[in-house]
Amino acid sequence: MKQVASLRYDVIFKKAFSQVDVFTAFANDMFNIDLKIDKVETEKVFDPPIGKVATKFDLYAQDLHNRIIVDVQHEHYDDHYDRFLHYHCSALLEQVNSSQNYRPGLKVFTVVVLTSADKQQTEVSITDFDPRDLNGKPLGKLPHKLIYLCPKYVTKKTPSPYREWLQAIWDSLDEQVDETRYTHPAIQKVFDTIEKDLVTPDERARMFEEYNQETKKREVFEEGKVEGRLETAQNLLSMGTLTVTQIAKVTGLTIKQVKSLST
């Protein structure tokens, strides 16, 4: 077993996947392409911003030979579907300079990696922008694609080549991996890169900061949920149609919490 830093942390994810050969192998497997790049940008922004909300791409690379943009986003939370559709569209809109031609010069491929759970419980979901006729046949007009990955739900039935990448990412989250289970050279390089002994003091500090930020967000979220339940309980009490026990069961609050609202 190899002791590693978790790919849950942005600083570690970027450290591993910003390597050109790792990024290239990952993109090639996700989109079945032959990506040719010589650098990967981190925290890429468009200046000026596209639209009313600024976007920041975790990992971003352009293949000018094949006229492809690939951006990889790393995310923890469940509100990512709409957000990264916005990011994807920003990469398209940034290329359009005139109403004389709305066709972007580069194809845009986006990967979003969610390292937490997801309500959909789907390991791979794909938004393919190509229009289709009434029989479902694609017209081959729009090549852009957006892929959402959720490693938590990977199974033996997950198609290759997604499976090994998803397993590797999920395997790292408990900070140890059995590297002998993996055959992909790029995945082996990921494990070597994020080995615990190679994490720098600065990276450890940023990991600690991320952990604190996640904890605060979770606490705020939980507080909001409780406040919402208390408000619902207060409304039910004012109606006078349910007992304290029934309201506690409906709202998920304790009987003591519900009783405190009536005093």
N, C-alpha and C positions, 0 to 999 in steps of 0.2 A: 504494500500500500504506500502511496505517495501522499505526503502532507502538502496541501495546497491552500492558497487564498481563494475564497469563494468568488465565483463569477457573478454573484449577486451584486457586488460592489461595482459601481461605474468605473472607478479608477483601475480596478483589476481587469474588468471586461475590456476597457479601451487598451490597456497595456498588452493584452493578449491578441486582440483582433485588429489592432492598428498595424501589426506587422504585415508587410505587403504579401508575403507568401501565404500567411494564414487567411487574411482577408480574401485573397484571390481564390483560394481553395474553397472557402466557405461560400462565396458568391457563385462560383462555378457549380457547386453541388446544389445550391438552392434553386438556381435558374437554368441549369443545363446550358451554360454559356462558356466561352473561352475568353475570360477577362484578361486584358493586358494593361497593367498599370505600373507606375514606378513610385507612387506615394499614396498614403492614406492620410487625409486630414482629420483632425479631431476637433469637435466643437465648431464645426463650420457654420458660418452665418452669411446671409445675403445682406449686402449694404448698398442701397437702402433696403429695408425689409419689404417682403412681398405681402400686400394686404395690411390689415390692421394689427395682426399679431406676429411678432418676430419669431422666427424659427431658429433652432440651433441643432444641427445634425451631429450626433455623437461620433459617427464615423462616416466619411464621405470620400468617394473616389470617382474620378472621371477616366473613362477609356475613350480617348479621342479617335483612335484607330477604328474601333467598332462602333463609335458614337453611342456610348452607353454611360449613364450615371448609375452608380450603385450606392445607396446609403443604408447603413445599418443603424438601427435605433435600439437602445437598451432601456427597458422599462420595468417597473415594479408593480404598477397598479392597473386596475381594470378599466380606467377611462381612456384607454389608448386607441381604440378603434377610430373615433372621430379625429382625435388629435393628430395621429400619424397619416390619416388621409389628407389632412391639411398640409402636413409636411411634404407629402408626396406631390400634391398639386403645386406647392410652392416651387419645387424643383422643376416642374413643367413650365409654370408661368414665368419663372425667372429667365427662361430662354426666349420668350416671345417679345420682340422689340417693336413690332409694328402690326397694325391691323391689316397690312397687305399680305401677311403670311402667319397663320396661327399654328403652323406645324412646328413643334420644337425640333431643334437639330439633333438632340440626343435622346435616346430611349432612357426612361427612368425606371429602375428596379429598386424597390425598398423592402428591407427585412426588418421586422420588429420582433425583438426577443423579450418575452415576458417571463421574468424569473419568479413570479408569485403565482398563486392560483388564479383561475379565470372561471366565471360563471358558465361559460359555454363548454368547458371541459373538453376542448379540442386541441390536439397537439399542433396541427397545421391547418391554417385556413388561408385561402387565396382570393384576392380581388383581381380579376382579369378584366381589363378595361376594353377589350376588343368587342365591338358590337357583333351580334349574332342574328341570323335570320329566324323565321318562325320555327324552323326545324332544329334550331340550336347550332347551326353551322357557323363558325366564326368567319368574319369577312376579311381578316388579316390586315386591318387598317390601323389598329392601335396596339402597339407591342408592350405598352407599359404594364407593370405588374407590382402588386403589393402583397407581401406574405407576412402573416402573423404566426409566430412560433411560441408555443407554451410547453416547455420541456417536461413539466410536471405530469403531463398526460401521455407521454411516449409509451408505446407498447411494442411487443414483438411484431405486431401487425403494421406498425408505422412503416411506410415505404422507405426503402433505401433510395437516395443517400441521406434523407433527413434524419433517419433513426440514430445513427452513430453520433452526429453532432448534438442532437437533443439529449441523448443519454449522457454525453460527456459534460454538457452544461449543467444538467440536473445533478449528476454525480458529484460535481465540485461543490455544491451548496453546503454540504456537511463538512467541507474542508479536508476531505481525504478521498482519493480515487484509487481504484485498482487499474493501473495503467496497462496491465497485460490484457485487459478485455478489449482494447482498442487497436485497430490496425492502421488507421488513417495517419500518415506522417504528420499532417498539419495539426491533428488533435494531439499527437504526442508532443509537438512543439508547444502547443497551448499549455499542456501540463508542465512542461519544463520551465516555461516562462513564468507561470504563476506559483511555482514551488515556494513554500512558505519561507524558506531560508533566503530566498532572493528578493523578498519584499523589502523595500527600502523604508527607512524611518518616515520619510515624507508620505509614502504611500500608506503606511500604517495610520498616520495621523488623518489622512483623508478618508480612510475606511472608517475610523472612529467617528469622524464628523458625519459621514453618511449614515452610520448606525444611529447616532443621536437624532438626526433629522427624521429618519424613518420612524423612530420611537415617538417623537413629538407629533408627527402626522397621524400615527395610529391612535395616540391618546386623544387628539382633537376629534378624530373620526368617531371614536367610541363615545366621547362626551356628547357629540352631536346626536348620536343614536339614542342615548339615554334621555337627553332633553326632549327629543321627539316623542319617545314613549311616555314620558311624564306628561307632556302636553295632551297626548291622546287619552291618557288615563284621567286627566283633569276634566276633559270634555265628556268622557263617559260617566264620570261621577256626577257632573252637573245635570246630565239627562235623568239620572236616578232610576234607570231601568235594569242595571246590572249590580250584583253584589261585589264587594271588595275582592273576594276570591275569584270571581269570574273575570273581573277587570285585570287582575294580576295574571291570570292565565292567558288572556287575550294579548296583553301588551308585553309579556315576558318579564315584568317587574316583580319584585317580591311583594308580599302582602303588606309588610312594614312600609315599603315605599309608597304604596297606594294609600294606606291609612294616613300617612304623613300629609298627603294632599288635602285631606278632608278636615284637618285640624286648623 
